[in-house]
């Protein structure tokens, strides 16, 4: 496994988690919580896309693989942060 696509996915996941936290203020976990949930989701999202056959890096440095890593990580990070935030909000009631 190449390390660069994973790093891109993790950083994109952190950004995606913070964007989702900013959009969903009532489910936000704070900057650190959004980042941690986003990093987790970024790694999972990128790996899930790889398992589904969508190339998210494959070791190449072409624009398509970088954009695939960014998209997979960002979306995965945002989704995981939103799910964790909504679960936390529901448990607080």
PDB file of N, CA, C and O in Angstrom, chain B, residues numbered from 101:
ATOM      1  N   UNK B 101       0.841  -1.183   0.000  1.00  0.00           N
ATOM      2  CA  UNK B 101       0.000   0.000   0.000  1.00  0.00           C
ATOM      3  C   UNK B 101       0.883   1.242   0.000  1.00  0.00           C
ATOM      4  O   UNK B 101       1.864   1.332   0.737  1.00  0.00           O
ATOM      5  N   UNK B 102       0.512   2.177  -0.833  1.00  0.00           N
ATOM      6  CA  UNK B 102       1.249   3.422  -0.914  1.00  0.00           C
ATOM      7  C   UNK B 102       0.754   4.385   0.163  1.00  0.00           C
ATOM      8  O   UNK B 102      -0.441   4.429   0.456  1.00  0.00           O
ATOM      9  N   UNK B 103       1.643   5.134   0.735  1.00  0.00           N
ATOM     10  CA  UNK B 103       1.323   5.992   1.865  1.00  0.00           C
ATOM     11  C   UNK B 103       0.718   7.332   1.451  1.00  0.00           C
ATOM     12  O   UNK B 103      -0.099   7.883   2.189  1.00  0.00           O
ATOM     13  N   UNK B 104       1.097   7.870   0.296  1.00  0.00           N
ATOM     14  CA  UNK B 104       0.632   9.194  -0.106  1.00  0.00           C
ATOM     15  C   UNK B 104      -0.890   9.269  -0.266  1.00  0.00           C
ATOM     16  O   UNK B 104      -1.487  10.216   0.246  1.00  0.00           O
ATOM     17  N   UNK B 105      -1.549   8.328  -0.946  1.00  0.00           N
ATOM     18  CA  UNK B 105      -3.012   8.418  -1.033  1.00  0.00           C
ATOM     19  C   UNK B 105      -3.690   8.357   0.339  1.00  0.00           C
ATOM     20  O   UNK B 105      -4.697   9.027   0.564  1.00  0.00           O
ATOM     21  N   UNK B 106      -3.143   7.563   1.246  1.00  0.00           N
ATOM     22  CA  UNK B 106      -3.715   7.475   2.588  1.00  0.00           C
ATOM     23  C   UNK B 106      -3.588   8.808   3.323  1.00  0.00           C
ATOM     24  O   UNK B 106      -4.527   9.242   3.989  1.00  0.00           O
ATOM     25  N   UNK B 107      -2.441   9.449   3.206  1.00  0.00           N
ATOM     26  CA  UNK B 107      -2.248  10.753   3.850  1.00  0.00           C
ATOM     27  C   UNK B 107      -3.215  11.778   3.271  1.00  0.00           C
ATOM     28  O   UNK B 107      -3.803  12.567   4.010  1.00  0.00           O
ATOM     29  N   UNK B 108      -3.380  11.767   1.952  1.00  0.00           N
ATOM     30  CA  UNK B 108      -4.314  12.690   1.308  1.00  0.00           C
ATOM     31  C   UNK B 108      -5.731  12.426   1.803  1.00  0.00           C
ATOM     32  O   UNK B 108      -6.476  13.370   2.068  1.00  0.00           O
ATOM     33  N   UNK B 109      -6.116  11.156   1.931  1.00  0.00           N
ATOM     34  CA  UNK B 109      -7.455  10.810   2.412  1.00  0.00           C
ATOM     35  C   UNK B 109      -7.668  11.271   3.848  1.00  0.00           C
ATOM     36  O   UNK B 109      -8.740  11.778   4.181  1.00  0.00           O
ATOM     37  N   UNK B 110      -6.662  11.103   4.703  1.00  0.00           N
ATOM     38  CA  UNK B 110      -6.796  11.501   6.099  1.00  0.00           C
ATOM     39  C   UNK B 110      -6.916  13.016   6.242  1.00  0.00           C
ATOM     40  O   UNK B 110      -7.742  13.505   7.012  1.00  0.00           O
ATOM     41  N   UNK B 111      -6.092  13.757   5.502  1.00  0.00           N
ATOM     42  CA  UNK B 111      -6.166  15.220   5.554  1.00  0.00           C
ATOM     43  C   UNK B 111      -7.493  15.710   4.973  1.00  0.00           C
ATOM     44  O   UNK B 111      -8.110  16.627   5.516  1.00  0.00           O
ATOM     45  N   UNK B 112      -7.928  15.103   3.880  1.00  0.00           N
ATOM     46  CA  UNK B 112      -9.207  15.476   3.286  1.00  0.00           C
ATOM     47  C   UNK B 112     -10.362  15.121   4.222  1.00  0.00           C
ATOM     48  O   UNK B 112     -11.354  15.846   4.298  1.00  0.00           O
ATOM     49  N   UNK B 113     -10.225  14.015   4.923  1.00  0.00           N
ATOM     50  CA  UNK B 113     -11.249  13.630   5.891  1.00  0.00           C
ATOM     51  C   UNK B 113     -11.365  14.634   7.015  1.00  0.00           C
ATOM     52  O   UNK B 113     -12.472  14.980   7.427  1.00  0.00           O
ATOM     53  N   UNK B 114     -10.232  15.110   7.521  1.00  0.00           N
ATOM     54  CA  UNK B 114     -10.264  16.134   8.574  1.00  0.00           C
ATOM     55  C   UNK B 114     -10.952  17.397   8.070  1.00  0.00           C
ATOM     56  O   UNK B 114     -11.759  17.996   8.781  1.00  0.00           O
ATOM     57  N   UNK B 115     -10.633  17.798   6.847  1.00  0.00           N
ATOM     58  CA  UNK B 115     -11.279  18.975   6.265  1.00  0.00           C
ATOM     59  C   UNK B 115     -12.769  18.728   6.070  1.00  0.00           C
ATOM     60  O   UNK B 115     -13.588  19.598   6.366  1.00  0.00           O
ATOM     61  N   UNK B 116     -13.124  17.548   5.575  1.00  0.00           N
ATOM     62  CA  UNK B 116     -14.536  17.217   5.376  1.00  0.00           C
ATOM     63  C   UNK B 116     -15.309  17.179   6.681  1.00  0.00           C
ATOM     64  O   UNK B 116     -16.460  17.611   6.734  1.00  0.00           O
ATOM     65  N   UNK B 117     -14.689  16.665   7.735  1.00  0.00           N
ATOM     66  CA  UNK B 117     -15.334  16.646   9.037  1.00  0.00           C
ATOM     67  C   UNK B 117     -15.586  18.047   9.568  1.00  0.00           C
ATOM     68  O   UNK B 117     -16.640  18.314  10.147  1.00  0.00           O
ATOM     69  N   UNK B 118     -14.631  18.937   9.377  1.00  0.00           N
ATOM     70  CA  UNK B 118     -14.808  20.314   9.846  1.00  0.00           C
ATOM     71  C   UNK B 118     -15.824  21.085   9.003  1.00  0.00           C
ATOM     72  O   UNK B 118     -16.554  21.925   9.529  1.00  0.00           O
ATOM     73  N   UNK B 119     -15.874  20.808   7.706  1.00  0.00           N
ATOM     74  CA  UNK B 119     -16.889  21.443   6.861  1.00  0.00           C
ATOM     75  C   UNK B 119     -18.280  20.964   7.272  1.00  0.00           C
ATOM     76  O   UNK B 119     -19.210  21.764   7.381  1.00  0.00           O
ATOM     77  N   UNK B 120     -18.419  19.656   7.499  1.00  0.00           N
ATOM     78  CA  UNK B 120     -19.711  19.125   7.940  1.00  0.00           C
ATOM     79  C   UNK B 120     -20.094  19.700   9.301  1.00  0.00           C
ATOM     80  O   UNK B 120     -21.266  19.990   9.537  1.00  0.00           O
ATOM     81  N   UNK B 121     -19.129  19.869  10.194  1.00  0.00           N
ATOM     82  CA  UNK B 121     -19.401  20.467  11.497  1.00  0.00           C
ATOM     83  C   UNK B 121     -19.852  21.908  11.384  1.00  0.00           C
ATOM     84  O   UNK B 121     -20.708  22.360  12.145  1.00  0.00           O
ATOM     85  N   UNK B 122     -19.277  22.629  10.437  1.00  0.00           N
ATOM     86  CA  UNK B 122     -19.676  24.021  10.232  1.00  0.00           C
ATOM     87  C   UNK B 122     -21.078  24.114   9.636  1.00  0.00           C
ATOM     88  O   UNK B 122     -21.832  25.034   9.955  1.00  0.00           O
ATOM     89  N   UNK B 123     -21.422  23.171   8.778  1.00  0.00           N
ATOM     90  CA  UNK B 123     -22.750  23.180   8.162  1.00  0.00           C
ATOM     91  C   UNK B 123     -23.835  22.685   9.111  1.00  0.00           C
ATOM     92  O   UNK B 123     -24.981  23.128   9.034  1.00  0.00           O
ATOM     93  N   UNK B 124     -23.478  21.771  10.000  1.00  0.00           N
ATOM     94  CA  UNK B 124     -24.431  21.190  10.950  1.00  0.00           C
ATOM     95  C   UNK B 124     -24.042  21.625  12.362  1.00  0.00           C
ATOM     96  O   UNK B 124     -23.575  20.813  13.161  1.00  0.00           O
ATOM     97  N   UNK B 125     -24.233  22.888  12.659  1.00  0.00           N
ATOM     98  CA  UNK B 125     -23.780  23.426  13.942  1.00  0.00           C
ATOM     99  C   UNK B 125     -24.402  22.711  15.141  1.00  0.00           C
ATOM    100  O   UNK B 125     -23.770  22.611  16.193  1.00  0.00           O
ATOM    101  N   UNK B 126     -25.621  22.216  14.998  1.00  0.00           N
ATOM    102  CA  UNK B 126     -26.271  21.541  16.124  1.00  0.00           C
ATOM    103  C   UNK B 126     -25.702  20.147  16.375  1.00  0.00           C
ATOM    104  O   UNK B 126     -25.920  19.590  17.451  1.00  0.00           O
ATOM    105  N   UNK B 127     -24.983  19.568  15.422  1.00  0.00           N
ATOM    106  CA  UNK B 127     -24.387  18.242  15.597  1.00  0.00           C
ATOM    107  C   UNK B 127     -22.861  18.305  15.636  1.00  0.00           C
ATOM    108  O   UNK B 127     -22.193  17.271  15.623  1.00  0.00           O
ATOM    109  N   UNK B 128     -22.316  19.508  15.685  1.00  0.00           N
ATOM    110  CA  UNK B 128     -20.862  19.672  15.673  1.00  0.00           C
ATOM    111  C   UNK B 128     -20.237  19.108  16.946  1.00  0.00           C
ATOM    112  O   UNK B 128     -20.825  19.182  18.026  1.00  0.00           O
ATOM    113  N   UNK B 129     -19.057  18.554  16.805  1.00  0.00           N
ATOM    114  CA  UNK B 129     -18.325  17.979  17.933  1.00  0.00           C
ATOM    115  C   UNK B 129     -17.203  18.894  18.407  1.00  0.00           C
ATOM    116  O   UNK B 129     -16.398  18.491  19.246  1.00  0.00           O
ATOM    117  N   UNK B 130     -17.136  20.091  17.897  1.00  0.00           N
ATOM    118  CA  UNK B 130     -16.013  20.979  18.172  1.00  0.00           C
ATOM    119  C   UNK B 130     -14.920  20.722  17.138  1.00  0.00           C
ATOM    120  O   UNK B 130     -14.948  19.705  16.445  1.00  0.00           O
ATOM    121  N   UNK B 131     -13.981  21.617  17.036  1.00  0.00           N
ATOM    122  CA  UNK B 131     -12.948  21.498  16.006  1.00  0.00           C
ATOM    123  C   UNK B 131     -12.149  20.213  16.133  1.00  0.00           C
ATOM    124  O   UNK B 131     -11.933  19.515  15.143  1.00  0.00           O
ATOM    125  N   UNK B 132     -11.709  19.894  17.342  1.00  0.00           N
ATOM    126  CA  UNK B 132     -10.912  18.682  17.524  1.00  0.00           C
ATOM    127  C   UNK B 132     -11.746  17.429  17.263  1.00  0.00           C
ATOM    128  O   UNK B 132     -11.281  16.509  16.590  1.00  0.00           O
ATOM    129  N   UNK B 133     -12.961  17.383  17.781  1.00  0.00           N
ATOM    130  CA  UNK B 133     -13.833  16.221  17.568  1.00  0.00           C
ATOM    131  C   UNK B 133     -14.193  16.039  16.098  1.00  0.00           C
ATOM    132  O   UNK B 133     -14.203  14.919  15.587  1.00  0.00           O
ATOM    133  N   UNK B 134     -14.490  17.153  15.418  1.00  0.00           N
ATOM    134  CA  UNK B 134     -14.790  17.086  13.988  1.00  0.00           C
ATOM    135  C   UNK B 134     -13.587  16.568  13.210  1.00  0.00           C
ATOM    136  O   UNK B 134     -13.734  15.771  12.283  1.00  0.00           O
ATOM    137  N   UNK B 135     -12.395  17.023  13.590  1.00  0.00           N
ATOM    138  CA  UNK B 135     -11.181  16.587  12.895  1.00  0.00           C
ATOM    139  C   UNK B 135     -10.912  15.108  13.109  1.00  0.00           C
ATOM    140  O   UNK B 135     -10.590  14.389  12.163  1.00  0.00           O
ATOM    141  N   UNK B 136     -11.043  14.648  14.353  1.00  0.00           N
ATOM    142  CA  UNK B 136     -10.783  13.235  14.642  1.00  0.00           C
ATOM    143  C   UNK B 136     -11.804  12.341  13.934  1.00  0.00           C
ATOM    144  O   UNK B 136     -11.437  11.331  13.334  1.00  0.00           O
ATOM    145  N   UNK B 137     -13.078  12.710  14.005  1.00  0.00           N
ATOM    146  CA  UNK B 137     -14.108  11.928  13.307  1.00  0.00           C
ATOM    147  C   UNK B 137     -13.876  11.975  11.799  1.00  0.00           C
ATOM    148  O   UNK B 137     -14.072  10.973  11.111  1.00  0.00           O
ATOM    149  N   UNK B 138     -13.461  13.123  11.286  1.00  0.00           N
ATOM    150  CA  UNK B 138     -13.178  13.257   9.863  1.00  0.00           C
ATOM    151  C   UNK B 138     -11.995  12.429   9.419  1.00  0.00           C
ATOM    152  O   UNK B 138     -12.025  11.826   8.346  1.00  0.00           O
ATOM    153  N   UNK B 139     -10.943  12.390  10.237  1.00  0.00           N
ATOM    154  CA  UNK B 139      -9.772  11.567   9.907  1.00  0.00           C
ATOM    155  C   UNK B 139     -10.169  10.101   9.849  1.00  0.00           C
ATOM    156  O   UNK B 139      -9.777   9.382   8.930  1.00  0.00           O
ATOM    157  N   UNK B 140     -10.944   9.660  10.828  1.00  0.00           N
ATOM    158  CA  UNK B 140     -11.433   8.278  10.833  1.00  0.00           C
ATOM    159  C   UNK B 140     -12.273   7.998   9.586  1.00  0.00           C
ATOM    160  O   UNK B 140     -12.090   6.980   8.918  1.00  0.00           O
ATOM    161  N   UNK B 141     -13.177   8.895   9.289  1.00  0.00           N
ATOM    162  CA  UNK B 141     -14.028   8.720   8.113  1.00  0.00           C
ATOM    163  C   UNK B 141     -13.269   8.829   6.806  1.00  0.00           C
ATOM    164  O   UNK B 141     -13.602   8.148   5.836  1.00  0.00           O
ATOM    165  N   UNK B 142     -12.257   9.676   6.769  1.00  0.00           N
ATOM    166  CA  UNK B 142     -11.443   9.810   5.561  1.00  0.00           C
ATOM    167  C   UNK B 142     -10.708   8.531   5.236  1.00  0.00           C
ATOM    168  O   UNK B 142     -10.670   8.103   4.083  1.00  0.00           O
ATOM    169  N   UNK B 143     -10.119   7.918   6.259  1.00  0.00           N
ATOM    170  CA  UNK B 143      -9.434   6.638   6.044  1.00  0.00           C
ATOM    171  C   UNK B 143     -10.400   5.550   5.628  1.00  0.00           C
ATOM    172  O   UNK B 143     -10.124   4.783   4.706  1.00  0.00           O
ATOM    173  N   UNK B 144     -11.548   5.482   6.315  1.00  0.00           N
ATOM    174  CA  UNK B 144     -12.544   4.460   5.976  1.00  0.00           C
ATOM    175  C   UNK B 144     -13.155   4.691   4.602  1.00  0.00           C
ATOM    176  O   UNK B 144     -13.353   3.749   3.834  1.00  0.00           O
ATOM    177  N   UNK B 145     -13.454   5.953   4.296  1.00  0.00           N
ATOM    178  CA  UNK B 145     -14.057   6.271   3.003  1.00  0.00           C
ATOM    179  C   UNK B 145     -13.142   5.944   1.843  1.00  0.00           C
ATOM    180  O   UNK B 145     -13.587   5.390   0.837  1.00  0.00           O
ATOM    181  N   UNK B 146     -11.872   6.279   1.971  1.00  0.00           N
ATOM    182  CA  UNK B 146     -10.910   5.974   0.915  1.00  0.00           C
ATOM    183  C   UNK B 146     -10.721   4.484   0.724  1.00  0.00           C
ATOM    184  O   UNK B 146     -10.634   4.002  -0.405  1.00  0.00           O
ATOM    185  N   UNK B 147     -10.655   3.748   1.833  1.00  0.00           N
ATOM    186  CA  UNK B 147     -10.497   2.294   1.744  1.00  0.00           C
ATOM    187  C   UNK B 147     -11.749   1.645   1.159  1.00  0.00           C
ATOM    188  O   UNK B 147     -11.653   0.699   0.377  1.00  0.00           O
ATOM    189  N   UNK B 148     -12.915   2.149   1.534  1.00  0.00           N
ATOM    190  CA  UNK B 148     -14.173   1.607   1.008  1.00  0.00           C
ATOM    191  C   UNK B 148     -14.268   1.812  -0.498  1.00  0.00           C
ATOM    192  O   UNK B 148     -14.682   0.905  -1.221  1.00  0.00           O
ATOM    193  N   UNK B 149     -13.891   2.991  -0.976  1.00  0.00           N
ATOM    194  CA  UNK B 149     -13.905   3.229  -2.418  1.00  0.00           C
ATOM    195  C   UNK B 149     -12.915   2.317  -3.140  1.00  0.00           C
ATOM    196  O   UNK B 149     -13.184   1.853  -4.249  1.00  0.00           O
ATOM    197  N   UNK B 150     -11.772   2.064  -2.506  1.00  0.00           N
ATOM    198  CA  UNK B 150     -10.797   1.147  -3.093  1.00  0.00           C
ATOM    199  C   UNK B 150     -11.345  -0.262  -3.198  1.00  0.00           C
ATOM    200  O   UNK B 150     -11.108  -0.950  -4.191  1.00  0.00           O
ATOM    201  N   UNK B 151     -12.086  -0.705  -2.167  1.00  0.00           N
ATOM    202  CA  UNK B 151     -12.680  -2.041  -2.185  1.00  0.00           C
ATOM    203  C   UNK B 151     -13.785  -2.160  -3.229  1.00  0.00           C
ATOM    204  O   UNK B 151     -14.017  -3.236  -3.780  1.00  0.00           O
ATOM    205  N   UNK B 152     -14.461  -1.051  -3.494  1.00  0.00           N
ATOM    206  CA  UNK B 152     -15.533  -1.064  -4.484  1.00  0.00           C
ATOM    207  C   UNK B 152     -15.003  -0.981  -5.907  1.00  0.00           C
ATOM    208  O   UNK B 152     -15.778  -0.999  -6.864  1.00  0.00           O
ATOM    209  N   UNK B 153     -13.692  -0.890  -6.049  1.00  0.00           N
ATOM    210  CA  UNK B 153     -13.088  -0.898  -7.373  1.00  0.00           C
ATOM    211  C   UNK B 153     -12.812   0.471  -7.940  1.00  0.00           C
ATOM    212  O   UNK B 153     -12.317   0.589  -9.061  1.00  0.00           O
ATOM    213  N   UNK B 154     -13.124   1.518  -7.182  1.00  0.00           N
ATOM    214  CA  UNK B 154     -12.829   2.867  -7.652  1.00  0.00           C
ATOM    215  C   UNK B 154     -11.409   3.203  -7.238  1.00  0.00           C
ATOM    216  O   UNK B 154     -11.087   3.198  -6.050  1.00  0.00           O
ATOM    217  N   UNK B 155     -10.565   3.493  -8.205  1.00  0.00           N
ATOM    218  CA  UNK B 155      -9.158   3.742  -7.917  1.00  0.00           C
ATOM    219  C   UNK B 155      -9.002   5.067  -7.181  1.00  0.00           C
ATOM    220  O   UNK B 155      -9.354   6.122  -7.709  1.00  0.00           O
ATOM    221  N   UNK B 156      -8.470   5.009  -5.955  1.00  0.00           N
ATOM    222  CA  UNK B 156      -8.248   6.228  -5.170  1.00  0.00           C
ATOM    223  C   UNK B 156      -6.767   6.447  -4.939  1.00  0.00           C
ATOM    224  O   UNK B 156      -6.368   6.876  -3.857  1.00  0.00           O
ATOM    225  N   UNK B 157      -5.988   6.175  -5.887  1.00  0.00           N
ATOM    226  CA  UNK B 157      -4.575   6.472  -5.714  1.00  0.00           C
ATOM    227  C   UNK B 157      -3.674   5.472  -6.374  1.00  0.00           C
ATOM    228  O   UNK B 157      -2.844   5.864  -7.194  1.00  0.00           O
ATOM    229  N   UNK B 158      -3.784   4.245  -6.075  1.00  0.00           N
ATOM    230  CA  UNK B 158      -2.983   3.206  -6.681  1.00  0.00           C
ATOM    231  C   UNK B 158      -1.498   3.497  -6.759  1.00  0.00           C
ATOM    232  O   UNK B 158      -0.780   2.801  -7.477  1.00  0.00           O
ATOM    233  N   UNK B 159      -1.021   4.483  -6.060  1.00  0.00           N
ATOM    234  CA  UNK B 159       0.397   4.790  -6.075  1.00  0.00           C
ATOM    235  C   UNK B 159       0.773   5.870  -7.065  1.00  0.00           C
ATOM    236  O   UNK B 159       1.897   6.370  -7.020  1.00  0.00           O
ATOM    237  N   UNK B 160      -0.130   6.248  -7.963  1.00  0.00           N
ATOM    238  CA  UNK B 160       0.191   7.241  -8.973  1.00  0.00           C
ATOM    239  C   UNK B 160       0.020   8.657  -8.467  1.00  0.00           C
ATOM    240  O   UNK B 160      -0.685   8.899  -7.487  1.00  0.00           O
ATOM    241  N   UNK B 161       0.656   9.572  -9.128  1.00  0.00           N
ATOM    242  CA  UNK B 161       0.540  10.983  -8.769  1.00  0.00           C
ATOM    243  C   UNK B 161      -0.214  11.760  -9.838  1.00  0.00           C
ATOM    244  O   UNK B 161      -0.032  12.971  -9.965  1.00  0.00           O
ATOM    245  N   UNK B 162      -1.055  11.083 -10.606  1.00  0.00           N
ATOM    246  CA  UNK B 162      -1.815  11.802 -11.617  1.00  0.00           C
ATOM    247  C   UNK B 162      -3.000  12.519 -10.964  1.00  0.00           C
ATOM    248  O   UNK B 162      -3.379  12.216  -9.832  1.00  0.00           O
ATOM    249  N   UNK B 163      -3.567  13.459 -11.688  1.00  0.00           N
ATOM    250  CA  UNK B 163      -4.625  14.304 -11.150  1.00  0.00           C
ATOM    251  C   UNK B 163      -5.850  13.480 -10.772  1.00  0.00           C
ATOM    252  O   UNK B 163      -6.487  13.760  -9.757  1.00  0.00           O
ATOM    253  N   UNK B 164      -6.186  12.480 -11.561  1.00  0.00           N
ATOM    254  CA  UNK B 164      -7.365  11.657 -11.279  1.00  0.00           C
ATOM    255  C   UNK B 164      -7.259  10.913  -9.957  1.00  0.00           C
ATOM    256  O   UNK B 164      -8.222  10.865  -9.192  1.00  0.00           O
ATOM    257  N   UNK B 165      -6.106  10.338  -9.688  1.00  0.00           N
ATOM    258  CA  UNK B 165      -5.961   9.587  -8.440  1.00  0.00           C
ATOM    259  C   UNK B 165      -5.922  10.513  -7.232  1.00  0.00           C
ATOM    260  O   UNK B 165      -6.428  10.158  -6.167  1.00  0.00           O
ATOM    261  N   UNK B 166      -5.332  11.688  -7.380  1.00  0.00           N
ATOM    262  CA  UNK B 166      -5.317  12.654  -6.272  1.00  0.00           C
ATOM    263  C   UNK B 166      -6.730  13.149  -5.997  1.00  0.00           C
ATOM    264  O   UNK B 166      -7.139  13.234  -4.839  1.00  0.00           O
ATOM    265  N   UNK B 167      -7.480  13.475  -7.046  1.00  0.00           N
ATOM    266  CA  UNK B 167      -8.859  13.923  -6.852  1.00  0.00           C
ATOM    267  C   UNK B 167      -9.734  12.820  -6.270  1.00  0.00           C
ATOM    268  O   UNK B 167     -10.635  13.097  -5.478  1.00  0.00           O
ATOM    269  N   UNK B 168      -9.479  11.574  -6.653  1.00  0.00           N
ATOM    270  CA  UNK B 168     -10.209  10.452  -6.074  1.00  0.00           C
ATOM    271  C   UNK B 168      -9.939  10.309  -4.592  1.00  0.00           C
ATOM    272  O   UNK B 168     -10.855  10.042  -3.815  1.00  0.00           O
ATOM    273  N   UNK B 169      -8.693  10.485  -4.196  1.00  0.00           N
ATOM    274  CA  UNK B 169      -8.336  10.426  -2.776  1.00  0.00           C
ATOM    275  C   UNK B 169      -8.966  11.570  -1.993  1.00  0.00           C
ATOM    276  O   UNK B 169      -9.464  11.371  -0.885  1.00  0.00           O
ATOM    277  N   UNK B 170      -8.944  12.762  -2.569  1.00  0.00           N
ATOM    278  CA  UNK B 170      -9.534  13.922  -1.904  1.00  0.00           C
ATOM    279  C   UNK B 170     -11.044  13.739  -1.763  1.00  0.00           C
ATOM    280  O   UNK B 170     -11.605  14.001  -0.699  1.00  0.00           O
ATOM    281  N   UNK B 171     -11.696  13.294  -2.824  1.00  0.00           N
ATOM    282  CA  UNK B 171     -13.150  13.112  -2.771  1.00  0.00           C
ATOM    283  C   UNK B 171     -13.539  12.005  -1.793  1.00  0.00           C
ATOM    284  O   UNK B 171     -14.442  12.187  -0.977  1.00  0.00           O
ATOM    285  N   UNK B 172     -12.872  10.882  -1.871  1.00  0.00           N
ATOM    286  CA  UNK B 172     -13.181   9.777  -0.971  1.00  0.00           C
ATOM    287  C   UNK B 172     -12.958  10.132   0.478  1.00  0.00           C
ATOM    288  O   UNK B 172     -13.775   9.802   1.339  1.00  0.00           O
ATOM    289  N   UNK B 173     -11.857  10.803   0.753  1.00  0.00           N
ATOM    290  CA  UNK B 173     -11.554  11.210   2.123  1.00  0.00           C
ATOM    291  C   UNK B 173     -12.486  12.280   2.637  1.00  0.00           C
ATOM    292  O   UNK B 173     -12.961  12.197   3.769  1.00  0.00           O
ATOM    293  N   UNK B 174     -12.753  13.277   1.829  1.00  0.00           N
ATOM    294  CA  UNK B 174     -13.625  14.382   2.251  1.00  0.00           C
ATOM    295  C   UNK B 174     -15.047  13.951   2.502  1.00  0.00           C
ATOM    296  O   UNK B 174     -15.640  14.310   3.518  1.00  0.00           O
ATOM    297  N   UNK B 175     -15.598  13.182   1.583  1.00  0.00           N
ATOM    298  CA  UNK B 175     -16.973  12.699   1.752  1.00  0.00           C
ATOM    299  C   UNK B 175     -17.058  11.741   2.936  1.00  0.00           C
ATOM    300  O   UNK B 175     -17.977  11.836   3.750  1.00  0.00           O
ATOM    301  N   UNK B 176     -16.108  10.824   3.033  1.00  0.00           N
ATOM    302  CA  UNK B 176     -16.105   9.886   4.152  1.00  0.00           C
ATOM    303  C   UNK B 176     -15.985  10.602   5.484  1.00  0.00           C
ATOM    304  O   UNK B 176     -16.672  10.247   6.442  1.00  0.00           O
ATOM    305  N   UNK B 177     -15.135  11.593   5.556  1.00  0.00           N
ATOM    306  CA  UNK B 177     -14.970  12.370   6.781  1.00  0.00           C
ATOM    307  C   UNK B 177     -16.222  13.122   7.172  1.00  0.00           C
ATOM    308  O   UNK B 177     -16.599  13.155   8.343  1.00  0.00           O
ATOM    309  N   UNK B 178     -16.863  13.726   6.188  1.00  0.00           N
ATOM    310  CA  UNK B 178     -18.103  14.455   6.469  1.00  0.00           C
ATOM    311  C   UNK B 178     -19.222  13.545   6.924  1.00  0.00           C
ATOM    312  O   UNK B 178     -19.971  13.886   7.840  1.00  0.00           O
ATOM    313  N   UNK B 179     -19.341  12.396   6.294  1.00  0.00           N
ATOM    314  CA  UNK B 179     -20.408  11.456   6.643  1.00  0.00           C
ATOM    315  C   UNK B 179     -20.204  10.899   8.049  1.00  0.00           C
ATOM    316  O   UNK B 179     -21.146  10.862   8.841  1.00  0.00           O
ATOM    317  N   UNK B 180     -18.991  10.470   8.365  1.00  0.00           N
ATOM    318  CA  UNK B 180     -18.741   9.904   9.700  1.00  0.00           C
ATOM    319  C   UNK B 180     -18.940  10.966  10.775  1.00  0.00           C
ATOM    320  O   UNK B 180     -19.506  10.667  11.827  1.00  0.00           O
ATOM    321  N   UNK B 181     -18.488  12.202  10.539  1.00  0.00           N
ATOM    322  CA  UNK B 181     -18.686  13.257  11.526  1.00  0.00           C
ATOM    323  C   UNK B 181     -20.159  13.532  11.739  1.00  0.00           C
ATOM    324  O   UNK B 181     -20.596  13.716  12.875  1.00  0.00           O
ATOM    325  N   UNK B 182     -20.939  13.562  10.653  1.00  0.00           N
ATOM    326  CA  UNK B 182     -22.371  13.812  10.770  1.00  0.00           C
ATOM    327  C   UNK B 182     -23.065  12.698  11.546  1.00  0.00           C
ATOM    328  O   UNK B 182     -23.913  12.969  12.396  1.00  0.00           O
ATOM    329  N   UNK B 183     -22.715  11.462  11.260  1.00  0.00           N
ATOM    330  CA  UNK B 183     -23.343  10.327  11.958  1.00  0.00           C
ATOM    331  C   UNK B 183     -22.993  10.354  13.448  1.00  0.00           C
ATOM    332  O   UNK B 183     -23.872  10.181  14.293  1.00  0.00           O
ATOM    333  N   UNK B 184     -21.729  10.566  13.769  1.00  0.00           N
ATOM    334  CA  UNK B 184     -21.317  10.602  15.176  1.00  0.00           C
ATOM    335  C   UNK B 184     -21.973  11.789  15.880  1.00  0.00           C
ATOM    336  O   UNK B 184     -22.426  11.661  17.018  1.00  0.00           O
ATOM    337  N   UNK B 185     -22.026  12.941  15.214  1.00  0.00           N
ATOM    338  CA  UNK B 185     -22.662  14.121  15.809  1.00  0.00           C
ATOM    339  C   UNK B 185     -24.136  13.906  16.081  1.00  0.00           C
ATOM    340  O   UNK B 185     -24.634  14.311  17.131  1.00  0.00           O
ATOM    341  N   UNK B 186     -24.849  13.272  15.150  1.00  0.00           N
ATOM    342  CA  UNK B 186     -26.274  13.021  15.351  1.00  0.00           C
ATOM    343  C   UNK B 186     -26.518  11.995  16.443  1.00  0.00           C
ATOM    344  O   UNK B 186     -27.477  12.116  17.205  1.00  0.00           O
ATOM    345  N   UNK B 187     -25.652  10.976  16.527  1.00  0.00           N
ATOM    346  CA  UNK B 187     -25.776   9.988  17.598  1.00  0.00           C
ATOM    347  C   UNK B 187     -25.521  10.653  18.949  1.00  0.00           C
ATOM    348  O   UNK B 187     -26.244  10.388  19.910  1.00  0.00           O
ATOM    349  N   UNK B 188     -24.523  11.496  19.032  1.00  0.00           N
ATOM    350  CA  UNK B 188     -24.224  12.186  20.286  1.00  0.00           C
ATOM    351  C   UNK B 188     -25.384  13.091  20.688  1.00  0.00           C
ATOM    352  O   UNK B 188     -25.752  13.154  21.861  1.00  0.00           O
ATOM    353  N   UNK B 189     -25.963  13.795  19.705  1.00  0.00           N
ATOM    354  CA  UNK B 189     -27.096  14.670  19.985  1.00  0.00           C
ATOM    355  C   UNK B 189     -28.298  13.877  20.470  1.00  0.00           C
ATOM    356  O   UNK B 189     -28.988  14.304  21.396  1.00  0.00           O
ATOM    357  N   UNK B 190     -28.558  12.731  19.857  1.00  0.00           N
ATOM    358  CA  UNK B 190     -29.690  11.898  20.251  1.00  0.00           C
ATOM    359  C   UNK B 190     -29.492  11.320  21.650  1.00  0.00           C
ATOM    360  O   UNK B 190     -30.456  11.186  22.404  1.00  0.00           O
ATOM    361  N   UNK B 191     -28.270  10.982  21.999  1.00  0.00           N
ATOM    362  CA  UNK B 191     -27.997  10.408  23.325  1.00  0.00           C
ATOM    363  C   UNK B 191     -28.089  11.473  24.421  1.00  0.00           C
ATOM    364  O   UNK B 191     -28.340  11.144  25.580  1.00  0.00           O
ATOM    365  N   UNK B 192     -27.890  12.736  24.067  1.00  0.00           N
ATOM    366  CA  UNK B 192     -27.921  13.805  25.053  1.00  0.00           C
ATOM    367  C   UNK B 192     -29.348  14.151  25.487  1.00  0.00           C
ATOM    368  O   UNK B 192     -29.539  14.821  26.502  1.00  0.00           O
ATOM    369  N   UNK B 193     -30.329  13.709  24.740  1.00  0.00           N
ATOM    370  CA  UNK B 193     -31.731  14.025  25.071  1.00  0.00           C
ATOM    371  C   UNK B 193     -32.233  13.193  26.198  1.00  0.00           C
ATOM    372  O   UNK B 193     -33.388  13.331  26.601  1.00  0.00           O
TER     373      UNK B 193
END
